[in-house]
Structures are given as C-alpha cells and as structure tokens.
C-alpha cells in the first residue's frame, strides 16, 4: 500500500471519565476508500470526532499527509485538507443551497468550484436558491457532501453516508463516491449498507467497544459471513 494519507495510531478518547476508544488504529492511502463499521454505540462517530479534533484524543497519534494533527482545533484540521460530512448533515437551514456551499469554500484557488459541485449533483443546481430547510433528506445529503468538497479536501469523511435515504438516492450517493474515488480522492465512510460498501470500498475496519476487532479487504469481508454476523449483525 502507498504511503498513508491518514495514519491513526493507538488513539484513546474519553467523554469525561468515560473512555470510549481504546487504542484505535487505521490507515488510508491516497485514492483509497476505507470503511469504519460496527454496531451502534461502538465508537465509530467518536473516532471521526477524534480525527477532526471535535472530541480530542487523550493519547495516540493522528498523522495526516505526514504531519501530526492530534491536538489541533477542528478548523486547523479542515485547513490541512480533511472534509467532513457529519452525521445528521448539519447544513445551515436559513441559508440557501448556494450560500451553504460558498460558506465553507476555501479562499485560495482550489479544484472544487460551484460549477464542479453542480456538475456532480445537478439537483443542487436546480435548487440553488432554495433554503436548506426546504430540501429533502437526499438533497440535504448532497448539499452536505458538496459543502465538504468546497473545502478542497484530500480526504473526505462521511459519517452515516446514506442513513435514512430512499433507495434511489442511496444509489446516487454511492455513484458519487465511486466517481470521487476514481478522481483520486481518499475517502473514509461510515455506513450500514455492507453490500454497497464491499462493492465500492477497498478495505474495512470493524470496531467493537472502541477497539478494532477485524480489518481486511472487501473480498476478505465478503468471504467471512461469520465476521459480518458477529460484529455487524448481518
């Protein structure tokens, strides 16, 4: 595997006196799509929050593009080149689609522009003047992805990429992620759709109670129904 874009080593994270992560380690290479899977409450979102500096890790190392980012505030993590599509989307309800997109755009010249996001999601172009709270769930997810891309990231993280979306919209999101991966963007995905994830992703990390309990390729995961049943309930 190529030199990791993201290299997480032995991170430990707590909420107050309650420790949630116990030595989580994972790597993502340039152009690679990696998943983080597990049952609810096992530490997936906390891992993402630790990477982004939203819930700082108490121990361990988080290196991005060769630089240590553990301990940096979230805005500095984003400036390093990590774009987050958070669980629940968290778009600005009182801004329209265009305003949501430009609100987080990098000030320097980047690869991602309004025109490029609209080409990826034509529906957003059609709804450019609509307020965030007027959008459907699928449109909000497209907007959340577009907003993250406008930060011109080298790594895109999606927490619950297709949760609560209709099947046709899910298919559109997976098509989008395949396109982004093909463009060379590194991607970390949290989702429950094991079938789609094993089809589009390269490698998988399964966590239980704040620890990585299994990792491997899509082929290896597809060939291990016992692992899927034990850790994912599939």
Secondary structure, DSSP 8 states (H G I E B T S, - for coil): ---EEEEEEEEEEEETTEEEEEEEEEEEETT-EEEEE-STTSSHHHHHHHHHTSS--SEEEEEETTEE-TT--HHHHHHHTEEEE-TT----TTSBHHHHHHHT--SS--S--HHHHHHH-HHHHHTTTSBGGGS-HHHHHHHHHHHHHTT--SEEEEESTTTT--HHHHHHHHHHHHHHHHTT-EEEEE-S-HHHHHHH-SEEEEEETTEEEEEEEHHHHHT-HHHHHHHH--
